[in-house]
Amino acid sequence: MEVGTLICNVLPLTPKRRRFPSCQSSFPRSVKASLGSQGDYRGPKPKRVWVADWVSKNDNVVRSLPIYVGGISLLAVLFNRTVSGIAPVADASSSQSRADLLTLGLAVTCILNGLVWISIRPKSISVVNPEGVECQRIYSDLPHSVISELLWAWESLSHATCCRSLVVIYDGICLLQIGFAAASSSDGGEAMVVNANKLVEGSLYNGGLKSGSQSYLANLSLYPGKSELPFLPSNTQAVILQPLGDKGIAIVGGDIIRGFTTSDQAWITLIGEKLGATLTKVVNRIPLAVEERS
């Protein structure tokens, strides 16, 4: 049994938000917007690229367009050679023959390119519903300020990114398991408890701490290290391993392949640095030797 105490539903999943007084900026406003007499919006409108919009709406036509262009060019070359009275056999000394051969090569290239565009299509990526149960386990001996900060990190990530699971491990102790988790077959469908001792011995945990930088598994199904994260839902699409100082790591699970953008990754790095600094100052001062309970 792991040393530590985990409790369920210590705090509500959505902590109470504080309202701060609004402040007025001293900078002049350069953008003006208003409502007309009929309620119509009058102001700057986002720019739209009509070419990109047309291409996105006519994907099949655009993919087959090189075939039409190549086929028409091929017929045009053959028709021109027929009506021009030139011998059907290509003559290397004739400039017309050399031009026709070059045009035929370009036409065939266009046709082959169109066939490739039609046969190879990008795989559609969609959001999946995590196959698991919702849980909220928080280490009981943490100060209220640390618990609030952990819940703040979860609320921020779950609302602003594709994050659906969050696990925080520090100094070999699972401090937080929140969001969706895999269902345990031995506990009557309850959320699977994170085995921190086994996790810290794995390559994902040790590799993340040694590198000291964020690891992004954009398509979790392609990585053999997925077996080290059995507590996540089985259909978790992407995972970010964010080190928390020198002793901890945060495991962020997403519900869509490559769902974490570059901005999300940078933001998670900053949140990890903030949590790492807080845990380094606070957790090291409190005893972590209490019997575990679910």
Secondary structure in CASP SS format (residue, H / E / C, confidence):
PFRMAT SS
TARGET T0000
AUTHOR 0000-0000-0000
METHOD secondary structure of the structure
MODEL  1
M C 1.00
E C 1.00
V E 1.00
G C 1.00
T C 1.00
L E 1.00
I E 1.00
C E 1.00
N C 1.00
V C 1.00
L C 1.00
P C 1.00
L C 1.00
T C 1.00
P C 1.00
K C 1.00
R C 1.00
R C 1.00
R C 1.00
F C 1.00
P C 1.00
S C 1.00
C C 1.00
Q C 1.00
S C 1.00
S C 1.00
F C 1.00
P C 1.00
R C 1.00
S C 1.00
V C 1.00
K C 1.00
A C 1.00
S E 1.00
L E 1.00
G C 1.00
S C 1.00
Q C 1.00
G C 1.00
D C 1.00
Y E 1.00
R E 1.00
G C 1.00
P C 1.00
K C 1.00
P C 1.00
K C 1.00
R C 1.00
V C 1.00
W H 1.00
V H 1.00
A H 1.00
D H 1.00
W H 1.00
V H 1.00
S H 1.00
K H 1.00
N C 1.00
D H 1.00
N H 1.00
V H 1.00
V H 1.00
R H 1.00
S H 1.00
L H 1.00
P H 1.00
I H 1.00
Y H 1.00
V H 1.00
G H 1.00
G H 1.00
I H 1.00
S H 1.00
L H 1.00
L H 1.00
A H 1.00
V H 1.00
L H 1.00
F H 1.00
N H 1.00
R H 1.00
T H 1.00
V H 1.00
S C 1.00
G C 1.00
I C 1.00
A C 1.00
P C 1.00
V C 1.00
A C 1.00
D C 1.00
A C 1.00
S C 1.00
S C 1.00
S H 1.00
Q H 1.00
S H 1.00
R H 1.00
A H 1.00
D H 1.00
L H 1.00
L H 1.00
T H 1.00
L H 1.00
G H 1.00
L H 1.00
A H 1.00
V H 1.00
T H 1.00
C H 1.00
I H 1.00
L H 1.00
N H 1.00
G H 1.00
L H 1.00
V H 1.00
W H 1.00
I H 1.00
S H 1.00
I C 1.00
R C 1.00
P C 1.00
K C 1.00
S C 1.00
I C 1.00
S C 1.00
V C 1.00
V C 1.00
N C 1.00
P C 1.00
E C 1.00
G C 1.00
V E 1.00
E E 1.00
C E 1.00
Q E 1.00
R E 1.00
I E 1.00
Y E 1.00
S C 1.00
D C 1.00
L C 1.00
P C 1.00
H H 1.00
S H 1.00
V H 1.00
I H 1.00
S H 1.00
E H 1.00
L H 1.00
L H 1.00
W H 1.00
A H 1.00
W H 1.00
E H 1.00
S H 1.00
L H 1.00
S H 1.00
H H 1.00
A H 1.00
T C 1.00
C C 1.00
C E 1.00
R E 1.00
S E 1.00
L E 1.00
V E 1.00
V E 1.00
I E 1.00
Y E 1.00
D C 1.00
G C 1.00
I E 1.00
C E 1.00
L E 1.00
L E 1.00
Q E 1.00
I E 1.00
G E 1.00
F E 1.00
A E 1.00
A C 1.00
A E 1.00
S C 1.00
S C 1.00
S C 1.00
D C 1.00
G C 1.00
G C 1.00
E C 1.00
A E 1.00
M C 1.00
V C 1.00
V C 1.00
N C 1.00
A H 1.00
N H 1.00
K H 1.00
L H 1.00
V H 1.00
E C 1.00
G C 1.00
S H 1.00
L H 1.00
Y H 1.00
N H 1.00
G H 1.00
G H 1.00
L H 1.00
K H 1.00
S H 1.00
G C 1.00
S C 1.00
Q C 1.00
S E 1.00
Y E 1.00
L E 1.00
A C 1.00
N C 1.00
L H 1.00
S H 1.00
L H 1.00
Y C 1.00
P H 1.00
G H 1.00
K H 1.00
S H 1.00
E H 1.00
L C 1.00
P C 1.00
F C 1.00
L C 1.00
P C 1.00
S C 1.00
N C 1.00
T C 1.00
Q C 1.00
A E 1.00
V E 1.00
I E 1.00
L E 1.00
Q E 1.00
P E 1.00
L E 1.00
G C 1.00
D C 1.00
K C 1.00
G E 1.00
I E 1.00
A E 1.00
I E 1.00
V E 1.00
G E 1.00
G E 1.00
D C 1.00
I C 1.00
I C 1.00
R C 1.00
G C 1.00
F C 1.00
T C 1.00
T H 1.00
S H 1.00
D H 1.00
Q H 1.00
A H 1.00
W H 1.00
I H 1.00
T H 1.00
L H 1.00
I H 1.00
G H 1.00
E H 1.00
K H 1.00
L H 1.00
G H 1.00
A H 1.00
T H 1.00
L H 1.00
T H 1.00
K H 1.00
V H 1.00
V H 1.00
N H 1.00
R H 1.00
I C 1.00
P C 1.00
L C 1.00
A C 1.00
V C 1.00
E E 1.00
E C 1.00
R C 1.00
S C 1.00
END
